[in-house]
């Protein structure tokens, strides 16, 4: 019986085709930290504009 060592070899990046746009590739490269900054920025802008619903505390 032969035992194989399973090694995760790096896979080459997928070939870009006309169907995949550069914009989608750029969005995929954004990390979780930047997504949280973008989402919190949108919430702040909505709060400044008064577009968020009022919570009756």
Secondary structure, DSSP 8 states (H G I E B T S, - for coil): -----------------SSS-HHHHHHHT--HHHHHHHHHHHHHHHHHHT-S-----
